[in-house]
Amino acid sequence: MRISSKALIASALVLASATASMATELQPASARSVDLGAYRGSAYYTVENGRYRVVATLASVNSGSDQPQVIRLVTTLNPDQTVHLSVPGTLGSDGRETTIAFSRSGDRVDVASAD
C-alpha cells in the first residue's frame, strides 16, 4: 500500500492539531506552566470546602520594559464548568487572540488551549 505525500501531510496536520488541543490535568496545589503567547506563567488550583479555586498568574514577555505587565485570574469552578482566559494579539502581528480554558469535570481540573 502506497500513501501519497498529501495524505501524510494531512495526517500530520490532524495529529498536530489534536495534540495542541489536548488538555493537561492540573493537580491540587501543584503549579503548571501556561503559555498565552505574549504572556507566560503558571496555574494551580486548591480545593476549599468542596470548591475548586483556580489561580493563574502570567507576566508579559518580550515587552521591552523592565516592568512586565502581570495579570492574574482567580475563579471558582463548579462541576462541569469552564472558564476562558485570553489575551489579544500583539501589535503588528496577525491580531489573533490566544486563549486557554480551565475546565472542571468531577474531581478533575484540566487546562487546554482553546484556540
Secondary structure, DSSP 8 states (H G I E B T S, - for coil): ----HHHHHHHHHHHHHHHHT--EEEBBTB-EEEE-SSEEEEEEEEEETTEEEEEEEEEESS-SSSS--EEEEEEEE-TT-EEEEEE---TTS----EEEEEEEETTEEEEEE--
